[in-house]
Amino acid sequence: VRGNTMVNFKNKCANLKEETGYEEEILVEIWNKYFKKKHLIKTQQFIQIYKFIHLYPTWRQFQSILGISQTNFSKYLFPAIKVMFLTIKEINFNDRLNPYNHVPHFPIRVTGAIDTFPVFVWRPENNQMAALLYNGKYKSTVIKVQMAVDFLGRIIIFTGPHLSSSYDGHIFEWTLADHLMHPNEFLLGDGHYIGLNNILWPYRNPVNGILTCTQLIWNTVLAFYRARIEHINSYIVRHNMF
């Protein structure tokens, strides 16, 4: 167990792993690193936030699942969520510059892969907002999150939430100021990033034609290295990492 384990989260939550998605030693490490000395939030709030993320109750389930009313969630827990968001910093875009962050087919200049993934949310009561969040591909209300990982599997970009109707390439351009790249640096993307600077994308089948052998090989190599971000995306979408 890393860090000081004096705090006992199991006193706050009997079924800690089932309700938060984390083993106690991981929660203790996060608490000790960011909140133990700063006294920004209480331990009970800390546990309730992870329960909220992992179980994601409806508005009417707050009392039974989180043990707080809707009013107290807005008054006490939501501000604590914002504090956690502003305090926990584990993503460093400069990690991509690690000299070991390369692969055989991209030994230089390519530093990772980028994609978006959906986070399913409850349908808002406001019909206009519900329409903005509805995504026909997933047949549900979702928000989009943009994420990039390097070849060592570390998350280097994480932006959102974005409206589900937003195009992946537009999201990349809108958030470019948050992840400025070198002129000759590239990320691997899928067909939604075609035409963008700093992105390498696959060839699409031409109209009334077929791809050349070289183009097919390129698409295969690109898909092989992009599999890492697809794998990490799947964990996040299933909430396995929460």
N, C-alpha and C positions, 0 to 999 in steps of 0.2 A: 504494500500500500504506500503510495507516494503522498507526502504531505502529512500534516498533523491530523489525526483522526479523533481529536477530543470531542468535536461536535458529533452527535449521534442522531442521524436523520431518521433512523428506524423508530425513534420515539415520536416523530412527527407523522410517520406514515408506515403502517404495519406491513403492507405489501409493496415495498419500495420499488422493486424491479418491475413488477406488473403495472404499477400506476404511473411511474415516471419513465420507464424504459432504460434506466441506468442502474448499474450496481452502486452500492453505497460509496465505495472507494473513489469512483469517478466523480460523484457529486461532491464528496469531501474535497477532492483536489481542486475542482472549480471554485468551490466556496473559499477555500484557503487562499487561492491565487488572487481572487478578485474582490472578495467581500469581507473576509474575516477581520481585517484591520480598518477598513473604511467605514463599516457600519452603515452602508447605503440602504440595505434592505434587511428585513428580518428573516430568520431561517424558515419560519412557517410560510412566508411569502415565496421564498426561494423554491420550496417544495411544491407549493400550489402552482407556480408558474410552469414547472416541468410537467406537472399533472395536466395542466391546461393544454400544453403543446402536444403531449403524448395521447391523451384521451379525447381532446377537442370536443367538449360537451356543447350541446345546443344551449341557447340562452336560458331555456326553462330547466336545464339539468344542472345549472351551476350549484344550487344548494345541495343536491344529493351527491354530486361528484366532487366538487371543490370545497364544499362545506361553507360557502359564503353566498350571500344574496347577490342579485344583479346590481343593486345599488352599491354594495361594498366592493364588488369587483371593479366598478367604474371609479370609485373613490379611492380605493387603497391598492388594488392589485394591478390595475392598468398602469398607473404611474410607476410601479415597481418593474413592470415589463419594460417600460421605456428606459429605466435606469440600467437594467441588464443589457439592453440593446446597445446603449452608449458605452457600457463599461467593458464588456467581454470583447476582446480583440485577439482573435486567433488566426486571421487571414492576412497575409502579407504579400502584396503583389510582387515585391522584389524577390520573393522566394524563387521565382521562375529563372532568375539569373544565376542560380547555383551551377557551378561548372559541371556537375554530374547530371544535370537535367538535359539529357539528349538521348537519342535512340539511333540505331544503325542507319536507317534511311533518312533521318533528319539530324545530322551531327551538329549543325549550326543553324542559327536564325529562327528555327521553329521552337517555341517554348511551351506549347501545350495545346489543348483542345477546348472548344467552347460550344455551349448548347443552352437551351432553356428547358425547364421542366414545369409541369403543372402542380399546383397545390390546391387540392379540392377544398372548397369552403362552403358553408351553409348558405342557402339562397337568401339574400337580403329581402326584407319586407318591402323595401322601396323598389318598385318595378323598373324604374330607370336604371338604378344601380345593378339590379339583377340582369338586365339586358346587356349591360356593359361587361359583366363577368361571365355571361354564358358563352360556352365554347362548343360549337357543333361537333368538333372532332371527339371530344370527351363526353358530349351530351350531358354536361353538368356545369355548374358555376365554379370557375377556377380563377386563380391568379397565377401569373407567370413569374418565375425566378430565373435570372440569367446566372450561369455558373461556368467557370473555366477551371480546369485542373492542369497541372504540369505533368510531365512524364514520370515523376516520382509519386504521383497520386495525391499531391497536396492541392487543396482548393486555393486558387489565387485570385479569382474574381467571384463575387457573390452579390448581386444587385436585385432589388425588388422591394415591394411587389410591383408588378407591371400588369396592366389590363390584359385579359386573355386574348383580346382582339389585336393586340400589338404584334407586329411582324418581328421575327427574331433579328433580322438585319437592322431594322430601325432601332430596336432596343440597344443593340451594340453601338450604333452611332450616337444615340441620345446620351449614353453613359460613358462615352469615350474619354471625357475629361477626368473620370474616376480611375481610368486605367490606361494612361498614355503609354504608347508603345514606341519603340525605336523605329525609324523609317524602314529598315530592312528586316524587321522582326515580324513573325507570323504566328497565328494560331490556326489549328485545323478546325474547319467547320463543315456543316452539311449543306445541302442545296439551298437552304434559306439564307445563306450568306453570300450567294453568288454576286460578284461585282464589287465587293467591298475591299478596301485597302486593308492590309495587315491580316487577311484571312485567305487560307488556301482551301478551295472547295472542290467537290467532285464534278466530273463531266456529266452532263445530262444527255440522254438519248436524243440525237438530232431528229427533226421532223423528216419523215420518209427516209430514214437512214439508220445506220448502226454505228456504234462506237468502234474505234480502231483497237487493235491489240494493245498498243501503248496506253491508250486512254483507259481501257479495262484494267490494266495492271496498276495504273495510277489510282483508280477508284478502289481497288482491292487493298493497296497499301494504306491509303487514307482511312478506309473503314477499319482496318486492323488496329491502327493507333488511336482512332477515335473510340474504340471499344472501351477504353478506360473510363472516359467520361460517361458513356452510356451505363456502365456498371455502377458508378458512383451515383448517378441520377436515380437509378432504380432503387438503391438503398434509401435515398432521401424520400422519394415518392411513397415508399412503403412505410416510412417513419421508423425504419430499423435503426437509424442512427440517433433517434430520439428516445 
